[in-house]
Amino acid sequence: MNDISLHDDESSNARHPKNIFSLSEYLKRFLLLFILSHTATGSHSTSSPKTFTRIMNTKSIDNSLSQTTPSDVDMGDANSISSASSMATNETSFFEAQTVLEPHVARKKVLVTGGAGFIGSNVAEYLLDRGDDVVIVDEINDYYDQKIKEGNLELLKNKVEGQEGRLSIYKGDICDEAFMLDVFEKEGPEWVCHMAARAGVRPSIQDPYIYIHSNIRGTTLLMELSHKFGVKNFVFASSSSVYGGSSSTYFSEDENVDNPVSPYAATKRACELLAYTYHHLYKLNVSALRFFTVYGPRGRPDMAPFKFIDRVSRGLELQQFGDGSSSRDYTYISDIVDGIVRAIDRPYPYQIFNLGKGDGTSLKDFIGLVQKHTGKKAMIKIPDQPGDVPYTCANVRKASCLLGYEAKVPFGEGIRRTVEWYKHAFEKDMLEICPERQANGLSRSASLVKIQSTQ
């Protein structure tokens, strides 16, 4: 018997499914869900006192921290810095007041959607290495080079060669009800790590319907199946894009993020609201993870770190928006995977976590590091266009307190590792990249790109 199950759903290749709901129907449903979520009084499921002393949802966190968010701090004033330090201490104490869940350490069977992609394949690799069984569902779409995704799957298959039942791979659309029902019936996963999504801010403006289909309908179907099949914990990828036009320096989970500035961000926020609804109705344990610009080996070619390395290596022009002083929070893949697995192992009833490095890197330093590790000088063009918000990064105190999360890889080391992988991948003919066709702006984090109204 083959140790790796391969399944292919040929009917999932259509770009726009015939059964997609009308946009007006979606908007009506979203409005209802939004009202339900924002009128919730915090009546949550009650865990055993041995497990939890206090269960907080994001609205109760909003109320408790509304006067102490770091976004209100003027970081350039000495008195404000002292105040910020005090507020940080209060915020940490607030999270520590909740009983932290001990991790579930027994062997698991984990469904990883998007398991052929960048983050999903790295999570799957980590789970297999520690002894868990993994079920992958991925449609292998053409958002970027499919060769990269197929290579990720080959890596995983080689890792468990000869180990029967460790890895099953299903190729199909997470929005296909019959297909996903078949996966749950055959595999019976009790843990779900939902990383599949349509990514990218700018492409979502050009084609919002496919984002609504894949991100909202797909996530809803997975939560529906999860509660019906008794899944113990449902962890899914949200995004720092939900912070949209926030003027905060440190993005914190307690911020109001109900004004998304792109369809992509709107779909991610809608999924967070739906997740609360499924927890409230069915006691489904759900954690939403807001990622901050993930990069590293096997990374998405549409993201700035990969693009910079690729273009500098090949002597192509880079566009630098602004004077290079704008700063972003870039998070190395192993740190993100660590945060995801910590969330999987700790079935909190309902939580939202930022996962980032917790400090920023300026665009100028970013380019300098790429030049250093590629050994080549960047060809920089500065367009006549303003730069982004000066400084933005993740407040990760909540993830630190409740998950034990801490980013460990400095940006310089992460870029060095990524450059090494890039060189090896091209030597082995693993990459065929055309950055000119990639989605997002060269010098901008995909989650933080500015969207301007045309009216």
N, C-alpha and C positions, 0 to 999 in steps of 0.2 A: 504494500500500500504506500502510496506517495505521502510523504510527511507534510507536504504543503498543498492545501486545497486551492485551486484556481477556478474562479467563476467569472463569466463574462456576460454582461447584460447588454446585448446589442441595441436594444430599443432605447437606450438612454442617451444616444448621441445627438439627438435633436437639440438645437440651440434654444428654441422657444417651444416648450411643451404645449400640446394642444389643450390640456386641461387646466391651464393656469387661470386663477381667478381674475376677474376684471379688477382694474385699479380702484374703481369706486367701491367695490365690495371690500377690498383690502382696507381702504381708508376708513370705512364705516366700522370695521372690526377693530382697527387700531385705536379709533377714538373710544370705543367701548372699553377696550383693554386699558387704555390710558386712564380713563375715569375710574375704573375698578381699582387699578393699582394705586392711584393717588388718593382714593378715599378709604383705602385699607386702614384699619385701626390698629394694626400690629397684632392681630389675633393669630398667633403662630401655633404650630404643633409644639407640644411640650415634651422634651426628652426627659429621661430619667435624671434625677438630681445628681446621680453619680457621673453622668455624662456631661450635663450642662447645668451651670448655675444661672445662666442668663443668655437668652437668645435674642440677638439684635438683628433687625432688618435695616436696609439702607435708609429708610425714612426715620427710624429712631436715631440712627447715627446722625442724620441731617439735623434733627432737633437738638441733639446733645452737643454737637460740635459747631453749630452755626455761628457761635460767637468766637470760636477759637481756630478757625481755619487759617493755614499759612498763607492763603491767597490774599488775606487782608494786611499782610505785613509789608512795610517798606523796607526791603533788604538793604537799602543804602543808608539807613539811619541807625546809629548805635543803640539808641533806646529801643527801637523796633526790633533789632537783633536780639536784645535781651528778652523782650516780650515774646519773640518767636521761640526762643529756647524754652521759655516757661510754658508756652502753649504746646510745644512738642512733647514736653514732659507730661502735661495733663492728658494729651491725646493718647500717648503710650500707656499711661496708667488706666485710661478708660478701656482700651482694648484688653489690657492685662486683667481687668476686673472680670472678664468672662473666662470661664474655665476652658482651657485649650484642649481640644480633642487629641487623644493619643492616636498615633497612626495605626491603621489596620495593616498588620504585617503578614497575614496569611497569603498563600498563593491566590492569584486572581486570574479570571479570564476577562480581558478588557477589550471592548470594542473601540477601535480608534478610527474615526472617520477622517478622511483626508490623509490617510496613512502613507500615501505615496509622495506627499508634499514635503516641504522643508521642515516645518515644526512637527507635523504628524509622524514622519518617518524617524525623526530623532527621538520622539517619545516612545515609539514602538521599539526602537533599538534598545533604549534604556530598560523598558519593561521586560523584553526578552532576555537581556543580559542578567537581570536579577531573578529570573525564573518564572515570570508570569507567562500565561498564554495570551496571544494577541489575535484578534480578528480585525482585519483591515477592510474598510469599504472606501473606494475611491473611483471616481469616474474617469480619471486621467484626462481632464480637459486640456485645451490648448491655450490657456491663459499665458503660459510660458512653455519653453521647450519640453516636450513630452519625454525626450530622451533622458532628461534629468530625473524625472519621476520614475521612469522604468528602471533607471540605474539604482534609485533608492530601494525599489522593491527587490531587485536582484541582490543587493547588499543584505537585506533582511532575510531573504530565502537562503542565502549562503550561510548565514549566521546559525541557522537551526537545521541545516542539512542533516538528515538521518534521525531527527527528533520528531517522531510522529505526534501530531496534534498540537504542536507549539504555535503554528502560524497558519491562519487561513486568510486568503485574499479574495475579495469579491469586487469585481469591476462593474460599477453601475451607479445610478443616480440616487442620492439619499432622498429625493422627493418622490421616488417611485414606491408607492405604498405596498404593492404586491411583492416587489423585490426586497424591501426592507423587512416586511413581515416574515418573509422566508428566511432571511438572515437571522432574525431573532428566534424563530422557531427552531432552526437547525443548530444554532450556536449557544443560545441561552446565556448571553453575557450578563453579568450582574454589576458591571462597572462600565461606564461610558465616558470616553474622552472624545468630545466632538470638536475636531479641528477643521473639518471641511467647511469651506465658504468660498463665495466669490469675493476676491480681494481687490483693493485698489479704489482710491477716491475718485480720480478723474474718469476712469471707465464707467463708474456707476452713474455719472452725470449723463454720459452718452447713451447708456442702456440700463435704465433703472429697473426694468421689468425682470431681467435675469437675476438681479440682486435680490429683489423681493422673492422671486421663486426659490433660489438656492438658499439664501440666508434665513428668511423668515419661514417659508413653508417647510424647508428641510429641517430646521431646528424644531419646529412645532411637531412635525411627524415623529422625530426622534424622541422628544419628551413624551408624546402620547404613547408610543410603544414602550418607553422606559417605565412609565408608571403602571402600564398594564402587565408588564413582565417582571415587575418587582425589582427593578434595578436599585442597587444600594446607594449609588452616588452618580450624579450626572455633572460632569465638568465640561465647560465649553469655552471657546475662544470668543471673547468680546474684543474690544480694541480701544486704544487711547484716542482714536478718532472721535469717540463720543464726546470728548471735551471740546471739540469744535472751536468756536470763537472765544473760549475762555481767556480772560486776561490774567489768570493766576500764574505765578512763577512755578509753584509746585502743584501738580494736579493731584487732588485727593478724592477718594471715593465718596466723600460727603458732599461734593459739589452738586448743584443742580445741573443736570446735563440733558434737559428736555428741549433744547433748541439746536438740534443737529444741523450742520451746514452742508451736508452731502447725502445723497441717497444711501451710500455705504454706511455712514455713521448712523443714519436713521434706522437701517435694518439691524445694526448691532444693538442699538438702544431698545428697539422693539423686542429683540430676543431677550434682553435683560428683564423687561416688563413681563413678557410671557413666562419666563422662568419663575418669577415670583408667583404668578398666577397658578402655575402647575405645582409649586410648593404649597401654596395656600389651599388649593382644592384637593390635592392628592398626597400631600406630605412627601413629595419627591424631594430628596436632598439635591440641591443645586449650588454650584459655585461658578460664577462668571469671572473670567480672567481678562483684564484689560492689559494687553501687551503693548510695550513701548519699543518700537522699531527694532525688531529682532534681526540679527545678522550672524554670519559665520559660514563654515564649510557647508556645501550643498544648498546655499541660500538662494532665495528668489532673485532672479536676474533683473527684476523691475525695481528693486530697492536700492537706495543710494549707496550703501557700502559696496555692494557687488558692482554697481555701475561705475563707481569711482575707480575701483581696482581694475576693472575691465578696460575702461577708457584710457587711464594713465598707462597701463601696460601696453596698449596698442597705439599709443601716441595720438589719441583722439581728443578733441576739444572738450573741456568741462565748462559749464556755465555756473558762475558763482553769483548768486543773488545777494545784493547788499555788500557790506564791507568785510564779510567773513567773520564777524563777531557773534552772529546769532548762534545759539547753542541748542543742542538736542540730546535727549537721553537715548543712547544706543545700547542695546542689551544683547550680550553674547548668547548663543543658542544653548549652551550647557546650563547657563543660569536660568533661562526660561524653562527648560525641561525640568530642572530641579524644582522650580515653583509649581509646574503643572503636576508632577508626580506627588508632591507634598499635598496638593489640593485633592488629587484622586484618593490618596490614602486617608484623608480626614473628611468624612461625610458631614460637613456642616449643613444644617437645614436649609439656609439660604444666605449666601454671602457674595459680595463682589470684591475682588482683589486687584489692585494694581501690581503688575509684574514688570519691573524695570531695573535699571542700574542704580537709580536714585541720585545721579548727578549727571551734568551735561558735558558735552564736548563741543567746542566751537567749530564752525565750518572751516576756519583757517587752520586750526590744529588737525582737524580731520584730514584735510588735503595734505598737510605736512607729513602725517603718519603714513598715508598711502604712498607718497613719494619716497619716504625713507625705506619702506619695506618692499616696494617694487624696484627700487633703484633707478627710477625714471622721473623726469621732471614733468609736472602737469602743465598742459596748455590751457590756461584759464582765460575765459572771456567773461566780462562783467556786463550783462545786458542793462539797458535803461529801464529798470524795473525795481521797485523797492523790495527789500529783503523781508524775512519772516519776523515773527515776534522774537525779541532779543533772547529770552532764556526760558526754556520749558523743560520740565523733567517730572518724573514720577515721585510722589510721596508713597513710600513702600512700608511705612510703619505698621500698618494693619497686617499686611502679609508677614512681616517680621514677627509680630506678636502672636498671631493665630496659626501661622504655618511654619514658623521658624525659618522663613525665607531670607536669604542674604546673597546678593550678587557678589561673585568672587573674581570674575575675570575683568581686569582693567581694559579700557578701550584699545590702548596701544598693543597689548598682547593679543587681543581678539583680532585686530587687523592683521597682525603678523601671521597668526594661524590661518586666517582666511586667504591671505596672499599665497601662502605655501600650498594650500589646497587648490587654489585657482591654477597655479603653475602646473601642478601635478595633473589636474583634470584636463588641461589643454594638451599636455604631453601625451596623455592616454586617449585623446580624441573623445573625451566625455562631454565636451561642451560645444555648442554651435550657436553663438549668441549674436543677435543683431540689436544692439541697444537703441538704434533709431526707431525700432518698432515697439519698444517697451513703454509701459503705461505712464509712469509717474515722473515728475520733474526731477532733473539731475541733482540739484543741490538741496532737495527738500525731503523731509521725512514724509512718507506716504500718509501717515496718520495726521499730519499737521499742516498740510498744504493749504494755502489760503484759497477760498472760493469766493469770488466776487459776483455780486448780482449784476445782471445786465440791464436792470431797470433803474 
